[in-house]
Amino acid sequence: MAKIVVRQAVRSDIEIYEALQASRWREENIASHKNLLSRFRTYPQGMLVAEEDGEIVGMVYAMRIADYDEAHPSSWYEITNDGACDNHVPDGPILFGVDLTTLPGVGARAGDALLVGIGQMAIQYNIQWCILGGRMPGYHRHKATMTADEYLWKKNKHGKFLDRQVRFYASVPGLKVVRVIPNYFDDPDSDDNGVLLRWRNPFYNWPFHSILARVFPHLLDIEDAYRVAQRRLRAIRK
């Protein structure tokens, strides 16, 4: 299996970004060419590309914002100025995830790589927090029997989050599932709810940002190996 490599986007990647979104999202949720260009021009550092064997298999965009009220979270449209992201705050202490899109078949691997890339970006530029608004696409099958909040925290028989997408978020080291965001964006599968996700930069205000950003993926590999070893040890003890 080829390794997925993450790099910063260039202007010519915009057309591929459009095609990626068209392969994954409903028409109402696909960013316009104008908005993708606006994002790139406003904060090009926030647009990352995941490649496998030279083929683009995923892209992500994040912008910096000044503050975020977790008690009364804003909608995706309010935060991003309807997707244009021209309200980006250059020195904002929060990196807000606007969009993450991957090709079918490589979703989890490309998504993991892009989220690590966002973490590296936060470390590189000494940004304190990353905030993401995720989906819980399985909720539409359960909304007749439970509230969105009940569904978010519902676990399956293995003790993991019932929603497959939320399960993925919870598997990302350091990424915390916080709460439901009502009326977050147009998403019938999630009944228009979002999932507030928060990641704190563990190296905020440390020196040597560039070095720490480069070694960050290797630290995650070590942490992952430790977690696997702990699970195996628990299984042996049982």
DAKANOR-V40335 format. One record per residue. PHI is phi in whole degrees, 0 to 359 (none if undefined). Layout:
phi=PHI
phi=PHI
This chain:
phi=none
phi=290
phi=284
phi=269
phi=249
phi=253
phi=220
phi=285
phi=288
phi=241
phi=305
phi=289
phi=281
phi=300
phi=297
phi=292
phi=302
phi=300
phi=295
phi=301
phi=296
phi=296
phi=279
phi=237
phi=245
phi=292
phi=304
phi=293
phi=257
phi=277
phi=292
phi=288
phi=303
phi=299
phi=290
phi=296
phi=295
phi=299
phi=297
phi=296
phi=291
phi=286
phi=210
phi=298
phi=297
phi=277
phi=255
phi=241
phi=238
phi=253
phi=240
phi=230
phi=53
phi=82
phi=261
phi=286
phi=243
phi=185
phi=215
phi=218
phi=225
phi=224
phi=231
phi=265
phi=232
phi=277
phi=202
phi=208
phi=267
phi=293
phi=288
phi=226
phi=294
phi=280
phi=284
phi=301
phi=292
phi=292
phi=294
phi=262
phi=54
phi=59
phi=92
phi=284
phi=61
phi=279
phi=262
phi=308
phi=255
phi=306
phi=250
phi=299
phi=279
phi=236
phi=261
phi=257
phi=282
phi=275
phi=202
phi=223
phi=228
phi=231
phi=290
phi=303
phi=98
phi=234
phi=310
phi=294
phi=294
phi=292
phi=297
phi=302
phi=297
phi=290
phi=293
phi=297
phi=299
phi=296
phi=299
phi=298
phi=298
phi=299
phi=292
phi=303
phi=260
phi=53
phi=264
phi=288
phi=228
phi=243
phi=239
phi=231
phi=249
phi=265
phi=247
phi=227
phi=294
phi=275
phi=296
phi=300
phi=278
phi=236
phi=295
phi=285
phi=244
phi=208
phi=287
phi=299
phi=293
phi=299
phi=294
phi=305
phi=267
phi=291
phi=250
phi=274
phi=293
phi=265
phi=80
phi=253
phi=305
phi=297
phi=283
phi=300
phi=291
phi=296
phi=301
phi=297
phi=303
phi=294
phi=278
phi=280
phi=304
phi=85
phi=275
phi=257
phi=280
phi=255
phi=189
phi=279
phi=248
phi=294
phi=52
phi=281
phi=201
phi=282
phi=207
phi=305
phi=299
phi=265
phi=55
phi=67
phi=271
phi=248
phi=241
phi=284
phi=236
phi=228
phi=228
phi=262
phi=295
phi=290
phi=249
phi=302
phi=68
phi=282
phi=282
phi=60
phi=303
phi=297
phi=294
phi=297
phi=297
phi=291
phi=273
phi=308
phi=301
phi=290
phi=296
phi=294
phi=299
phi=295
phi=297
phi=295
phi=298
phi=295
phi=295
phi=297
phi=297
phi=295
phi=295
phi=295
phi=295
phi=296
phi=295
phi=294
phi=294
phi=288
